Amino acid sequence: METREIHVGQFYLKKDGSDVRQVLSINDGNVFWQGYNYRDGSPHTNFTCSLGYFATWAGRKLSEDEQARMQVNRAFDKLQEEERRMQQIALASTSNDDLPAEVRKRGLIE
């Protein structure tokens, strides 16, 4: 596929027909995507790659019927869980001195 054919929100099937990726965002020539199993629609990894690489990976856009099989809500739930997990890691690794400074910076306390 051509890079101009890749759009946010669309689903693309790998050239060998085994895997699906949904484009979540495109920024600075990089694509952030959510992966799905083509056969059962179950979500798996999400990652970032260059727009050029994504275009060479993609064989075609999914049809509306194929898109409907993808478990988008389950993928969204997994992304939210991952975000919460990353927030907990960030908080746990932040020093006690830095936490009040961040709260003040955000205007939550004076």
N, C-alpha and C positions, 0 to 999 in steps of 0.2 A: 504494500500500500504506500501511498504518498503521505508525507507528513501533513499536508493540507487536508487530508481526509480524516484525521484524528481529531475528535471533538470531546469536550467535557460532557460527562453523563452517558456517553455511548459505551456499548459493549462490543468487544472484538474477540474473535475466535483465532487461536493460534493456527499457524499454517498447517500443522499436523492434525488439527481437530481435537486436541486433547484438553485444552485449557481455555478459559475465558478470562478476560480482564475488562473491568469497568474503569474508565478514566474518571478520576475524582477531581483532579486539577491539572493544569498545565501552567508552569511558571518558569521563566528564564530558560526555556528549551528543555525542561524536565517534566516528565509525566509521573504523577502520583496515582497509583492504581490499586484496585481491589481485585484479587484473584478469586475465581470460582472453578469448581469442577464442572466440566461441560455436561457430563452424563447425568448427574443428580442435582446440580445447581448449588451444592454446598460451598460456602465461602472458605477460603484458606488464607494464604498470605496476602499482605499488602506491601507495596514497595515503591521505589522510585527508580526510573531509568530515563535515559535521554529520549527525546521525541523521535530522533532518527532511529534508535534501536527499537523503540516500540513499533514504529512503522514497518521495520523489516520483520519483526516478530508476528505482526498481525496479518492474518490471511484474508479476513473479511469481517464486516459488521454482522452482528447477530440480527435475526429477524425479530419481530415483535413477539411471536410465539416463543422463540428461544429465550428472549429476555425475560419473559414472564416466569420461566422456570428458575431463574436465578434467585437465591434466597437473600434478597437485598436487606430485609429487616434484620435477619440474623447477622449479616455482615456488619451492619450499623451497630448492633449491640456489641459485637466483638471489638469494633473500633473504640466504642465508648469505654469498655472494660480496659482495653489497653491504655487509653488516655488516663483513666483513673489510676491504673497501676504505675504509669510513668510519673504522675503527680505525686504519688506516695513516695516513690524513689527520690524525686527531687526534694520533697519536704524532709525526708529522713536524712538526706545528705547536706542540708542547709544548716549552717551554724546558728546557734541561739542568738548571736549578735546580729546576724543578717535578717532573721525573721522579723523582729520589730521594725527594723529599717525599711523592709519591704512593705509592711503594713502601713507605716507612716507615708511612704512614697505613694501608695495607692489612695491616701486620704481616708483610710478606715478609722484611724485614731489620730489624735493630735499630740 
